[in-house]
Structure formats: structure tokens, C-alpha cells
Amino acid sequence: MQRIYEPQDMLEAQLLIGMLASEGIEAHLTGRDLLGAIGELPVGGLLGLLVDNPQAAQARELIATYNAAQPLPGDEPQAESGTLLC
């Protein structure tokens, strides 16, 4: 197994695990148990995504594509005066 990526937080980790699973790549998350000890403090390097060696290159490519994605033009919600968008 290879450590292919360090997610910023648990939300990103779960999102990437789901994305990789949809492509047939089983990913494992390390470091999730260490987060409880530090609470909400930002600490880098604790979380890591691991995949099997034969799938490491494909998983890295998928994550790089995910990180390079940009919003589509016109995808922003249209705000009207006095309307709160959440």
C-alpha cells in the first residue's frame, strides 16, 4: 500500500474515498483516530489516504483532476434583493 494523499480534514477524506470507490479503487484512511486528541485544531499530516500499489498511479491522477477542477461559468446562484442564499 502507498500513501497517496493527505486530505485537509475528514470531510475531504470521505469525499475522496467515495470518489475513488466509484472508480473501483479501494482506499483506506489512516490517522482518523488521532484527530479526536487535538479537537478542531488544524494539524497537517495526520490524515492519509492509502491504496494498493497497482492502483496508486490511477488514484493520484484522479485526485489531481479533482484538485484542478474549476466551477462552471454561470453556476453561481442568482441573488435577488433581500434574499438570503444559504
C-alpha positions as CSV (number, residue, x, y, z in Angstrom):
1,M,0.0,0.0,0.0
2,Q,1.1,3.5,-0.7
3,R,0.2,6.8,0.9
4,I,-1.0,8.8,-2.0
5,Y,-2.6,11.9,-0.4
6,E,-3.0,13.9,2.8
7,P,-6.6,15.3,3.0
8,Q,-7.2,18.6,4.8
9,D,-9.9,17.2,7.0
10,M,-12.3,14.3,7.4
11,L,-14.9,15.8,5.0
12,E,-12.3,15.9,2.2
13,A,-11.1,12.4,3.1
14,Q,-14.6,10.9,2.9
15,L,-15.3,12.7,-0.3
16,L,-12.2,11.3,-1.9
17,I,-12.7,7.8,-0.6
18,G,-16.2,7.8,-2.2
19,M,-14.8,9.2,-5.5
20,L,-12.1,6.6,-5.6
21,A,-14.6,3.8,-4.7
22,S,-16.8,4.9,-7.6
23,E,-13.8,4.3,-9.9
24,G,-13.2,0.8,-8.4
25,I,-10.3,1.9,-6.2
26,E,-10.4,0.8,-2.5
27,A,-8.8,3.5,-0.3
28,H,-8.0,3.3,3.4
29,L,-7.8,6.3,5.7
30,T,-5.1,6.5,8.3
31,G,-4.9,8.9,11.2
32,R,-8.6,9.4,11.9
33,D,-8.3,8.2,15.5
34,L,-5.6,10.9,16.1
35,L,-8.0,13.7,15.3
36,G,-10.0,13.3,18.5
37,A,-7.0,14.1,20.6
38,I,-6.5,17.5,19.1
39,G,-10.1,18.6,18.6
40,E,-10.6,21.2,15.9
41,L,-7.1,22.4,15.7
42,P,-5.6,22.4,12.2
43,V,-2.7,19.9,12.1
44,G,-1.3,18.7,8.8
45,G,0.0,15.3,8.0
46,L,-2.2,13.3,10.4
47,L,-4.7,12.0,7.8
48,G,-3.5,9.9,4.9
49,L,-5.2,8.0,2.0
50,L,-3.7,4.6,1.3
51,V,-4.3,2.5,-1.8
52,D,-2.8,-0.7,-3.2
53,N,0.4,-0.3,-5.2
54,P,-1.1,-1.3,-8.6
55,Q,-3.8,1.4,-8.3
56,A,-1.6,4.2,-6.8
57,A,-0.9,6.0,-10.1
58,Q,-4.6,6.0,-11.2
59,A,-5.7,7.2,-7.7
60,R,-3.1,10.0,-7.8
61,E,-4.3,11.1,-11.3
62,L,-8.0,11.1,-10.1
63,I,-7.2,13.2,-7.1
64,A,-5.1,15.6,-9.2
65,T,-8.0,16.0,-11.6
66,Y,-10.3,16.6,-8.6
67,N,-8.0,19.3,-7.2
68,A,-7.7,21.0,-10.6
69,A,-11.4,21.3,-11.1
70,Q,-13.0,24.8,-11.5
71,P,-16.6,25.8,-11.2
72,L,-18.5,26.1,-14.4
73,P,-19.3,29.6,-15.5
74,G,-22.8,30.6,-14.7
75,D,-23.0,28.1,-11.9
76,E,-23.4,30.8,-9.3
77,P,-26.8,31.3,-7.8
78,Q,-28.7,34.4,-8.9
79,A,-29.2,36.7,-5.8
80,E,-32.3,38.8,-5.6
81,S,-32.5,41.8,-3.4
82,G,-33.5,40.9,0.1
83,T,-33.0,37.1,-0.5
84,L,-30.6,35.2,1.7
85,L,-28.8,32.4,-0.1
86,C,-27.5,29.6,2.0
